[in-house]
Amino acid sequence: MLLRFLSVFLACLAACAHHSTCAEETKTSEAEAKKDDGAAGPRLGKYIILSYGATGRPPLVLGSLVLEEGGKYKAFLPGDKPAGEGTYAYDAAAKQVVWKDGPYKGDFGGGFEIDREGKTHKIRLKRTTIATNSTDGEK
């Protein structure tokens, strides 16, 4: 009886150790997959444009932009009023969105940043004006 118990116990320990190792490998793989270095560029979707001014004051909402498939974007004023459309490209080496035409060409930069382990993508349009896309609202 004791021998049977020990063999089952050892089998469980071996399975548990293997499972623990697999779980750690899975966590590491998931973390590496989530780690976003910016090479792929900004994700598609809606970015809220905020302008940060005086310290201690809330940012001003200047509108939004939507990055779409095929390198297209749409610009919106506050209240989702259309402000124009254009095309963009992403320069991975420079981590820069390049506005090829449309309302942002020539007026805005496009420095790309990733924060919070990939949850937040930012496009710096001007020094204090940032377009932000966050996955916090997704389920």
C-alpha angles and dihedrals in degrees: 000000000000090000091054091049092050093049092050091045093051091047090052091048091051092048091046092049090049091047091048091051091047091048091051091048090049092050091049092048092048091048091050091048091049092047102100117196096182096252092121092048131223117340120246118260143066122333120193112221114221129179116208115208132152118022112258093022124106117252121261117244107230097179133269144274130215121212111209136187117281095039095288128139138187124208124212134189121219110299090036092277108163114250100176146290135253147150132265140186131205121231103203094188092056095032087230135139109219115207102215096185141335130070097324098051111113095358102068138043123216113215107167124216136172122210138179097030093304098315093111126047117190133191112196105216095175134353093279100018117087133175110213133195118185132184092209092101093052121095 
